[in-house]
Amino acid sequence: MKAIGYIFKSGRKARLNQVDNFPDDFFYGFIHLKKLKLNVSIIEDDEIELSVKRINKLFQFLSIISIKILGIHAAIFLNLIKKSNINKLNSYPVLVATTTSIGMALSLAKRLGILKSEVYFIVMGIVDLTDKAYMKEFILKTISFSNILSISKGEMLAMKRKYSLDRNIFYLPYGVDKDFWKFKPEASKDYVLSIGNDPNRDFNTLIDAWEDSFPTLKIITSLKIHNLKRNIEIQKGSWNSDILTDIEIRKIYQEAKFVIIPLKNTTQPSGQSVCLQAMACGKNVIISDNPGLWDRELINENNGCFLTPCFDSKSLKLNIKNLLKIDKEKSYKLSLNARKVVDNNLNSENTALALKKYIDIKK
């Protein structure tokens, strides 16, 4: 099979080298393709000067403007097309872009004939970039040079409508590590969990809905939150920090009564990994119902996922009360169904197999 280069933000190689067990959720199938003896490699953004942290302030300012006008991060694109960087990228017949900024830059380089590699662009949040006609036209013409992979059926449909896409767009089922996230449905501690750093998290509505009579709400996030309620604990944590290990986060999931994922009204599949991690651990989930929900056939009440309208604290409060008094037998049955969704459908092995299929088709 062709050599495949995955382009990631920094941190993946360090993960692979660590001694402790970790989930492969954010490798988008890379680890399983490696196990299948495929020729896959990791290219981290700082290796080819695409890390935003390494871009000077003037270029960052110019890039803010270019994103607003065209949806392109100018500094990332200009660094990408430097001879040394483009030569390295062109040595891979296939490239997998795992961020929107890098995916757009690769697509534009492909459109201009600078990049020769075949591009598989995992999109997230591209529908929310603009409603301006000229910008939509530019984005459409640019991404048409890539194979677009959407990890949300909801976002894929929105992309097809907004950009009139009828080809080169595929659904890539995003999944979590079913071996790392272990099934433990019964709570051992008296708290409810909400975790995540996505700017599309709506912790304000969740805090507003939390009553004094409810158990402790544990929020783990790096986002700034204003809270005055005594039965709400806020703890800092993020994927690429050492504040909490993956094993510690798993234990926090397992000991919780259930998990709440409050979201803004976005087409981006926000809260996806948290929802699936919680389901794998056998936890019931309350999640905001927005256009980015990735699979309505699987993420529903029958599988322990209770949908609530965005920004609606009253509906959220009702869902919380219902889960706090749910019958244990029913809760356990829903937990089993949730785990089956991960085992049978939304796991990282299936992500790898789906990506392999798309690349094989293009041989």
PyMOL commands that set and color helices and strands:
alter all, ss='L'
color gray80, all
select helices_A, chain A and resi 12-17+25-27+30-35+45-48+52-54+57-70+74-80+83-90+100-111+126-128+133-143+153-163+203-209+246-255+272-280+301-303+313-324+328-344+348-361
alter helices_A, ss='H'
color red, helices_A
select strands_A, chain A and resi 4-8+40-44+94-97+118-123+147-150+169-171+191-195+216-220+232-235+259-261+285-289+305-309
alter strands_A, ss='S'
color yellow, strands_A
deselect
rebuild
show_as cartoon
